[in-house]
């Protein structure tokens, strides 16, 4: 018995003996799907593989955040320059409203960075707190019941606010779609876009507290809601955190 076993072992080493491993199940490759997997899991797997084929290298969120912040700041500056050239924006108002404007710039930068950065819950909380501080500064800067008298209806401020926010809104939607769009990220991105119109309103409107509350902050809220709705309609390019 032992001699037969030794002979069989030698034959296997020489490659003469038949290989009975063909009865074992074959694996076509590391990407072969499991037939027993659920449809949802197979779909998620297919999306992940398609993403890897399209973008094999991971994006750096720091670079994306820097580019997004610079583009949004540049678009805001261009809008304000055009408004000043058209005598809509009054640069002289900068001296009396520098605090609210400085807070709005900080909200714009921190908001879009926090919307792109993975994790960073503390950064998002800070951006939200800064947003509240900027809104309060905008209101405190206007005396209740006082302000410039204008024949232009208040809705004109709301319309112009929304109009100047369209370019920043398109930018933040473009960048947010590159990452997994959570509600907190989308809302902060909308706030970053809405600050452009808020800055233009601070430099072009001299009306009172109530007008700012209804038509300026109201228009900003509309932009945030629009950002949330558009982010839900458009499928993100990646599901990475």
Secondary structure, DSSP 4 states (H G I P E B T S, - for coil): -HHHHHHHHHHHHHT-S--GGGGSPP---TTPPPTTS-HHHHHHHHHHHHHHHH--SPPPHHHHHHHHHHHHHHHHHHHHHHHHHTT-S-GGGGGTSHHHHHHHHHHHHHHHHHHHSSS-HHHHHHHHHHHHHHHHHHHHTS-TT-S---SS-THHHHHHHHHHHHHHHHHHHHHHTTS---HHHHHHHHHHHHHHHHHHHHHH----HHHIIIIIHHHHHHHHHHHHHHHHHSPPS----
